[in-house]
Amino acid sequence: MYGLIGKMRAARGQRDAVMDLLRASTGALPGCLSYIIARDPADADAIWVTEVWTDAESHKASLQLPEVQAAIAKARPFIAGFEFQVETHPVGGFGLADAKTG
């Protein structure tokens, strides 16, 4: 499995609008096992996104899907920036099937 944990910053007062766009565009993405969007309780403009994919190629391919490209275009005016992104290799847990480590 392939995972990403990232923190983005919405333009002031636009966090809910960005989260709504993310939720609307992350339905059935091929290879996506989990896509969690969370508020940061200490920062009114921060959004955390935790993703789990079958593999890195599925994630990369998803960025080319027309619906994802449209969501990116809609959200861009409301995003102030991306603070960081960490790549992980999930091995399982509640809600995910176990994966072989490697």
Stockholm file with secondary structure:
# STOCKHOLM 1.0

chainA/1-102         MYGLIGKMRAARGQRDAVMDLLRASTGALPGCLSYIIARDPADADAIWVTEVWTDAESHKASLQLPEVQAAIAKARPFIAGFEFQVETHPVGGFGLADAKTG
#=GR chainA/1-102 SS CEEEEEEEEECTTCHHHHHHHHHHHCSSCTTEEEEEEEEETTEEEEEEEEEEESCHHHHHHHTTSHHHHHHHHHHGGGEEEEEEEEEECCCCBTTBCCCCCC
#=GC SS_cons         CEEEEEEEEECTTCHHHHHHHHHHHCSSCTTEEEEEEEEETTEEEEEEEEEEESCHHHHHHHTTSHHHHHHHHHHGGGEEEEEEEEEECCCCBTTBCCCCCC
//
